Amino acid sequence: SFVVSLMFWLGLSFEMPLAFFALAKARLITARQLLRAWRFAVLMIAILAAAITPTVDPVNMSIVMVPLIALYLLSVLLAALAD
């Protein structure tokens, strides 16, 4: 149950660049807006990482946070390409 839950939420979060690309293609968001909101995005990623990981130690949370932040930056790049 734990492994399936962890894989589901991480798999769903790896769809973030595709979702942001589609939103940018539909002209609902821009890369500039995403860059301006990076602090809020990091906060939301930290909350999501805390919810995904079962333990409370910061090492496990960081293991989840780092790829999510990289995916957010990839989302910004894809949104710029969509413009």
N, CA, C and O atoms as CSV, one atom per row, in Angstrom:
chain,resi,resn,atom,element,x,y,z
A,1,SER,N,N,0.825,-1.196,0.000
A,1,SER,CA,C,0.000,0.000,0.000
A,1,SER,C,C,0.873,1.264,0.000
A,1,SER,O,O,0.610,2.216,-0.735
A,2,PHE,N,N,1.916,1.250,0.841
A,2,PHE,CA,C,2.792,2.412,0.931
A,2,PHE,C,C,3.530,2.649,-0.382
A,2,PHE,O,O,3.594,3.778,-0.869
A,3,VAL,N,N,4.080,1.596,-0.946
A,3,VAL,CA,C,4.859,1.727,-2.182
A,3,VAL,C,C,3.960,2.170,-3.330
A,3,VAL,O,O,4.354,3.012,-4.137
A,4,VAL,N,N,2.765,1.613,-3.408
A,4,VAL,CA,C,1.840,1.994,-4.468
A,4,VAL,C,C,1.447,3.466,-4.327
A,4,VAL,O,O,1.381,4.196,-5.316
A,5,SER,N,N,1.189,3.889,-3.101
A,5,SER,CA,C,0.825,5.290,-2.864
A,5,SER,C,C,1.966,6.226,-3.237
A,5,SER,O,O,1.752,7.245,-3.893
A,6,LEU,N,N,3.174,5.880,-2.820
A,6,LEU,CA,C,4.338,6.712,-3.139
A,6,LEU,C,C,4.573,6.787,-4.636
A,6,LEU,O,O,4.833,7.864,-5.173
A,7,MET,N,N,4.485,5.657,-5.310
A,7,MET,CA,C,4.688,5.643,-6.761
A,7,MET,C,C,3.591,6.418,-7.489
A,7,MET,O,O,3.865,7.093,-8.481
A,8,PHE,N,N,2.362,6.326,-7.007
A,8,PHE,CA,C,1.267,7.052,-7.645
A,8,PHE,C,C,1.490,8.559,-7.566
A,8,PHE,O,O,1.395,9.252,-8.579
A,9,TRP,N,N,1.786,9.072,-6.370
A,9,TRP,CA,C,1.929,10.517,-6.215
A,9,TRP,C,C,3.164,11.061,-6.913
A,9,TRP,O,O,3.134,12.162,-7.462
A,10,LEU,N,N,4.248,10.298,-6.895
A,10,LEU,CA,C,5.438,10.740,-7.627
A,10,LEU,C,C,5.205,10.683,-9.133
A,10,LEU,O,O,5.643,11.571,-9.865
A,11,GLY,N,N,4.524,9.655,-9.590
A,11,GLY,CA,C,4.201,9.562,-11.014
A,11,GLY,C,C,3.298,10.692,-11.456
A,11,GLY,O,O,3.473,11.252,-12.538
A,12,LEU,N,N,2.328,11.027,-10.617
A,12,LEU,CA,C,1.425,12.132,-10.930
A,12,LEU,C,C,2.179,13.459,-10.960
A,12,LEU,O,O,1.907,14.311,-11.807
A,13,SER,N,N,3.114,13.633,-10.050
A,13,SER,CA,C,3.863,14.894,-10.024
A,13,SER,C,C,4.810,15.018,-11.216
A,13,SER,O,O,5.177,16.131,-11.593
A,14,PHE,N,N,5.210,13.903,-11.810
A,14,PHE,CA,C,6.080,13.960,-12.988
A,14,PHE,C,C,5.309,14.395,-14.236
A,14,PHE,O,O,5.908,14.599,-15.292
A,15,GLU,N,N,4.004,14.536,-14.125
A,15,GLU,CA,C,3.200,15.065,-15.218
A,15,GLU,C,C,3.120,16.595,-15.190
A,15,GLU,O,O,2.522,17.200,-16.079
A,16,MET,N,N,3.716,17.213,-14.184
A,16,MET,CA,C,3.662,18.668,-14.029
A,16,MET,C,C,4.178,19.415,-15.264
A,16,MET,O,O,3.511,20.353,-15.700
A,17,PRO,N,N,5.316,19.058,-15.849
A,17,PRO,CA,C,5.765,19.801,-17.034
A,17,PRO,C,C,4.780,19.727,-18.195
A,17,PRO,O,O,4.574,20.711,-18.905
A,18,LEU,N,N,4.182,18.576,-18.383
A,18,LEU,CA,C,3.204,18.422,-19.457
A,18,LEU,C,C,1.972,19.291,-19.210
A,18,LEU,O,O,1.446,19.912,-20.133
A,19,ALA,N,N,1.519,19.329,-17.968
A,19,ALA,CA,C,0.349,20.153,-17.628
A,19,ALA,C,C,0.657,21.637,-17.821
A,19,ALA,O,O,-0.166,22.374,-18.366
A,20,PHE,N,N,1.842,22.083,-17.375
A,20,PHE,CA,C,2.203,23.489,-17.547
A,20,PHE,C,C,2.402,23.836,-19.020
A,20,PHE,O,O,2.077,24.945,-19.444
A,21,PHE,N,N,2.927,22.904,-19.794
A,21,PHE,CA,C,3.075,23.138,-21.228
A,21,PHE,C,C,1.706,23.330,-21.871
A,21,PHE,O,O,1.522,24.232,-22.689
A,22,ALA,N,N,0.749,22.487,-21.505
A,22,ALA,CA,C,-0.600,22.604,-22.062
A,22,ALA,C,C,-1.252,23.915,-21.637
A,22,ALA,O,O,-1.929,24.556,-22.441
A,23,LEU,N,N,-1.058,24.318,-20.395
A,23,LEU,CA,C,-1.619,25.592,-19.934
A,23,LEU,C,C,-0.963,26.774,-20.642
A,23,LEU,O,O,-1.632,27.760,-20.951
A,24,ALA,N,N,0.321,26.683,-20.896
A,24,ALA,CA,C,1.014,27.757,-21.612
A,24,ALA,C,C,0.587,27.794,-23.073
A,24,ALA,O,O,0.458,28.868,-23.662
A,25,LYS,N,N,0.370,26.620,-23.655
A,25,LYS,CA,C,-0.088,26.566,-25.049
A,25,LYS,C,C,-1.483,27.169,-25.187
A,25,LYS,O,O,-1.809,27.773,-26.209
A,26,ALA,N,N,-2.303,27.001,-24.147
A,26,ALA,CA,C,-3.653,27.581,-24.139
A,26,ALA,C,C,-3.647,29.043,-23.697
A,26,ALA,O,O,-4.703,29.658,-23.550
A,27,ARG,N,N,-2.454,29.592,-23.487
A,27,ARG,CA,C,-2.267,30.997,-23.096
A,27,ARG,C,C,-2.912,31.330,-21.744
A,27,ARG,O,O,-3.367,32.455,-21.536
A,28,LEU,N,N,-2.951,30.353,-20.824
A,28,LEU,CA,C,-3.471,30.600,-19.487
A,28,LEU,C,C,-2.360,31.011,-18.518
A,28,LEU,O,O,-2.606,31.725,-17.546
A,29,ILE,N,N,-1.141,30.556,-18.793
A,29,ILE,CA,C,0.015,30.954,-17.994
A,29,ILE,C,C,1.170,31.261,-18.939
A,29,ILE,O,O,1.160,30.869,-20.106
A,30,THR,N,N,2.157,31.965,-18.415
A,30,THR,CA,C,3.365,32.253,-19.190
A,30,THR,C,C,4.588,31.833,-18.373
A,30,THR,O,O,4.500,31.615,-17.164
A,31,ALA,N,N,5.701,31.727,-19.043
A,31,ALA,CA,C,6.947,31.382,-18.357
A,31,ALA,C,C,7.340,32.479,-17.379
A,31,ALA,O,O,7.895,32.199,-16.317
A,32,ARG,N,N,7.058,33.701,-17.728
A,32,ARG,CA,C,7.376,34.823,-16.838
A,32,ARG,C,C,6.587,34.732,-15.535
A,32,ARG,O,O,7.127,35.005,-14.462
A,33,GLN,N,N,5.308,34.347,-15.622
A,33,GLN,CA,C,4.499,34.170,-14.408
A,33,GLN,C,C,5.054,33.042,-13.543
A,33,GLN,O,O,5.092,33.151,-12.317
A,34,LEU,N,N,5.477,31.971,-14.182
A,34,LEU,CA,C,6.040,30.848,-13.440
A,34,LEU,C,C,7.345,31.238,-12.759
A,34,LEU,O,O,7.607,30.816,-11.633
A,35,LEU,N,N,8.164,32.039,-13.434
A,35,LEU,CA,C,9.417,32.482,-12.824
A,35,LEU,C,C,9.177,33.436,-11.656
A,35,LEU,O,O,9.901,33.403,-10.661
A,36,ARG,N,N,8.158,34.286,-11.781
A,36,ARG,CA,C,7.845,35.198,-10.690
A,36,ARG,C,C,7.305,34.459,-9.472
A,36,ARG,O,O,7.469,34.924,-8.344
A,37,ALA,N,N,6.665,33.318,-9.684
A,37,ALA,CA,C,6.033,32.571,-8.598
A,37,ALA,C,C,6.909,31.444,-8.077
A,37,ALA,O,O,6.385,30.485,-7.510
A,38,TRP,N,N,8.215,31.524,-8.247
A,38,TRP,CA,C,9.079,30.414,-7.862
A,38,TRP,C,C,9.091,30.183,-6.356
A,38,TRP,O,O,9.204,29.041,-5.910
A,39,ARG,N,N,8.977,31.248,-5.564
A,39,ARG,CA,C,8.970,31.077,-4.108
A,39,ARG,C,C,7.733,30.315,-3.656
A,39,ARG,O,O,7.817,29.409,-2.827
A,40,PHE,N,N,6.602,30.685,-4.201
A,40,PHE,CA,C,5.354,29.991,-3.895
A,40,PHE,C,C,5.423,28.542,-4.368
A,40,PHE,O,O,4.935,27.639,-3.688
A,41,ALA,N,N,6.020,28.323,-5.517
A,41,ALA,CA,C,6.152,26.964,-6.056
A,41,ALA,C,C,7.019,26.102,-5.152
A,41,ALA,O,O,6.686,24.943,-4.902
A,42,VAL,N,N,8.129,26.648,-4.658
A,42,VAL,CA,C,8.999,25.885,-3.763
A,42,VAL,C,C,8.269,25.559,-2.464
A,42,VAL,O,O,8.423,24.463,-1.925
A,43,LEU,N,N,7.481,26.497,-1.962
A,43,LEU,CA,C,6.687,26.242,-0.763
A,43,LEU,C,C,5.665,25.134,-1.004
A,43,LEU,O,O,5.508,24.241,-0.171
A,44,MET,N,N,4.975,25.189,-2.131
A,44,MET,CA,C,3.989,24.155,-2.452
A,44,MET,C,C,4.665,22.796,-2.676
A,44,MET,O,O,4.119,21.758,-2.302
A,45,ILE,N,N,5.843,22.809,-3.281
A,45,ILE,CA,C,6.592,21.565,-3.487
A,45,ILE,C,C,7.020,20.985,-2.144
A,45,ILE,O,O,6.979,19.769,-1.957
A,46,ALA,N,N,7.429,21.837,-1.210
A,46,ALA,CA,C,7.818,21.361,0.120
A,46,ALA,C,C,6.629,20.738,0.846
A,46,ALA,O,O,6.770,19.705,1.501
A,47,ILE,N,N,5.467,21.360,0.731
A,47,ILE,CA,C,4.264,20.805,1.354
A,47,ILE,C,C,3.889,19.487,0.702
A,47,ILE,O,O,3.531,18.532,1.391
A,48,LEU,N,N,3.967,19.427,-0.611
A,48,LEU,CA,C,3.668,18.183,-1.331
A,48,LEU,C,C,4.659,17.081,-0.964
A,48,LEU,O,O,4.264,15.933,-0.764
A,49,ALA,N,N,5.936,17.425,-0.874
A,49,ALA,CA,C,6.949,16.434,-0.503
A,49,ALA,C,C,6.720,15.932,0.920
A,49,ALA,O,O,6.918,14.750,1.199
A,50,ALA,N,N,6.309,16.815,1.811
A,50,ALA,CA,C,6.013,16.393,3.180
A,50,ALA,C,C,4.804,15.475,3.219
A,50,ALA,O,O,4.748,14.555,4.035
A,51,ALA,N,N,3.844,15.717,2.350
A,51,ALA,CA,C,2.651,14.856,2.320
A,51,ALA,C,C,2.950,13.508,1.671
A,51,ALA,O,O,2.374,12.492,2.059
A,52,ILE,N,N,3.843,13.492,0.690
A,52,ILE,CA,C,4.151,12.245,-0.019
A,52,ILE,C,C,5.009,11.327,0.839
A,52,ILE,O,O,4.768,10.121,0.893
A,53,THR,N,N,6.008,11.888,1.509
A,53,THR,CA,C,6.923,11.043,2.279
A,53,THR,C,C,6.279,10.632,3.594
A,53,THR,O,O,5.597,11.438,4.228
A,54,PRO,N,N,6.485,9.404,4.007
A,54,PRO,CA,C,5.832,8.915,5.219
A,54,PRO,C,C,6.520,9.340,6.506
A,54,PRO,O,O,5.890,9.350,7.563
A,55,THR,N,N,7.787,9.689,6.442
A,55,THR,CA,C,8.516,10.053,7.655
A,55,THR,C,C,8.629,11.561,7.767
A,55,THR,O,O,8.295,12.296,6.837
A,56,VAL,N,N,9.104,12.009,8.915
A,56,VAL,CA,C,9.188,13.456,9.146
A,56,VAL,C,C,10.604,13.994,9.016
A,56,VAL,O,O,10.835,15.186,9.221
A,57,ASP,N,N,11.573,13.110,8.669
A,57,ASP,CA,C,12.931,13.616,8.592
A,57,ASP,C,C,13.148,14.392,7.292
A,57,ASP,O,O,12.558,14.067,6.261
A,58,PRO,N,N,14.000,15.423,7.349
A,58,PRO,CA,C,14.212,16.285,6.187
A,58,PRO,C,C,14.966,15.614,5.037
A,58,PRO,O,O,14.884,16.080,3.901
A,59,VAL,N,N,15.683,14.551,5.304
A,59,VAL,CA,C,16.439,13.883,4.239
A,59,VAL,C,C,15.478,13.249,3.234
A,59,VAL,O,O,15.640,13.428,2.027
A,60,ASN,N,N,14.490,12.518,3.716
A,60,ASN,CA,C,13.517,11.907,2.810
A,60,ASN,C,C,12.710,12.967,2.069
A,60,ASN,O,O,12.398,12.817,0.888
A,61,MET,N,N,12.383,14.029,2.775
A,61,MET,CA,C,11.644,15.111,2.129
A,61,MET,C,C,12.488,15.755,1.031
A,61,MET,O,O,11.963,16.109,-0.025
A,62,SER,N,N,13.775,15.909,1.268
A,62,SER,CA,C,14.670,16.494,0.263
A,62,SER,C,C,14.817,15.587,-0.948
A,62,SER,O,O,14.931,16.061,-2.079
A,63,ILE,N,N,14.814,14.270,-0.706
A,63,ILE,CA,C,14.918,13.319,-1.811
A,63,ILE,C,C,13.739,13.467,-2.758
A,63,ILE,O,O,13.884,13.254,-3.962
A,64,VAL,N,N,12.588,13.825,-2.239
A,64,VAL,CA,C,11.404,14.035,-3.075
A,64,VAL,C,C,11.387,15.454,-3.632
A,64,VAL,O,O,10.963,15.668,-4.768
A,65,MET,N,N,11.842,16.419,-2.847
A,65,MET,CA,C,11.778,17.828,-3.266
A,65,MET,C,C,12.686,18.167,-4.437
A,65,MET,O,O,12.283,18.910,-5.332
A,66,VAL,N,N,13.886,17.645,-4.447
A,66,VAL,CA,C,14.862,18.010,-5.483
A,66,VAL,C,C,14.360,17.675,-6.889
A,66,VAL,O,O,14.437,18.529,-7.772
A,67,PRO,N,N,13.847,16.462,-7.128
A,67,PRO,CA,C,13.324,16.202,-8.475
A,67,PRO,C,C,12.096,17.057,-8.814
A,67,PRO,O,O,11.898,17.434,-9.969
A,68,LEU,N,N,11.285,17.357,-7.813
A,68,LEU,CA,C,10.102,18.183,-8.084
A,68,LEU,C,C,10.491,19.613,-8.451
A,68,LEU,O,O,9.854,20.226,-9.308
A,69,ILE,N,N,11.511,20.139,-7.821
A,69,ILE,CA,C,11.988,21.479,-8.178
A,69,ILE,C,C,12.587,21.465,-9.577
A,69,ILE,O,O,12.389,22.403,-10.349
A,70,ALA,N,N,13.315,20.411,-9.902
A,70,ALA,CA,C,13.862,20.281,-11.258
A,70,ALA,C,C,12.729,20.184,-12.281
A,70,ALA,O,O,12.826,20.748,-13.371
A,71,LEU,N,N,11.671,19.481,-11.935
A,71,LEU,CA,C,10.527,19.394,-12.840
A,71,LEU,C,C,9.832,20.747,-12.998
A,71,LEU,O,O,9.329,21.065,-14.076
A,72,TYR,N,N,9.802,21.539,-11.930
A,72,TYR,CA,C,9.226,22.877,-12.040
A,72,TYR,C,C,10.052,23.740,-13.000
A,72,TYR,O,O,9.498,24.470,-13.822
A,73,LEU,N,N,11.362,23.648,-12.888
A,73,LEU,CA,C,12.216,24.412,-13.801
A,73,LEU,C,C,12.063,23.935,-15.240
A,73,LEU,O,O,12.105,24.739,-16.171
A,74,LEU,N,N,11.888,22.637,-15.424
A,74,LEU,CA,C,11.596,22.099,-16.755
A,74,LEU,C,C,10.257,22.622,-17.261
A,74,LEU,O,O,10.093,22.884,-18.452
A,75,SER,N,N,9.311,22.769,-16.357
A,75,SER,CA,C,7.996,23.320,-16.723
A,75,SER,C,C,8.125,24.751,-17.212
A,75,SER,O,O,7.459,25.149,-18.168
A,76,VAL,N,N,8.983,25.524,-16.557
A,76,VAL,CA,C,9.211,26.914,-16.985
A,76,VAL,C,C,9.800,26.924,-18.381
A,76,VAL,O,O,9.387,27.721,-19.224
A,77,LEU,N,N,10.754,26.055,-18.634
A,77,LEU,CA,C,11.373,25.967,-19.956
A,77,LEU,C,C,10.340,25.567,-21.021
A,77,LEU,O,O,10.304,26.151,-22.104
A,78,LEU,N,N,9.520,24.591,-20.712
A,78,LEU,CA,C,8.499,24.177,-21.674
A,78,LEU,C,C,7.446,25.262,-21.905
A,78,LEU,O,O,6.933,25.414,-23.014
A,79,ALA,N,N,7.131,26.011,-20.849
A,79,ALA,CA,C,6.184,27.118,-21.021
A,79,ALA,C,C,6.792,28.199,-21.901
A,79,ALA,O,O,6.081,28.833,-22.680
A,80,ALA,N,N,8.092,28.415,-21.788
A,80,ALA,CA,C,8.753,29.395,-22.656
A,80,ALA,C,C,8.747,28.922,-24.104
A,80,ALA,O,O,8.574,29.723,-25.023
A,81,LEU,N,N,8.934,27.628,-24.306
A,81,LEU,CA,C,8.889,27.079,-25.660
A,81,LEU,C,C,7.475,27.148,-26.258
A,81,LEU,O,O,7.317,27.268,-27.473
A,82,ALA,N,N,6.469,27.074,-25.416
A,82,ALA,CA,C,5.089,27.128,-25.893
A,82,ALA,C,C,4.703,28.526,-26.355
A,82,ALA,O,O,3.788,28.687,-27.164
A,83,ASP,N,N,5.404,29.544,-25.838
A,83,ASP,CA,C,5.097,30.926,-26.246
A,83,ASP,C,C,5.594,31.176,-27.596
A,83,ASP,O,O,5.434,32.279,-28.118
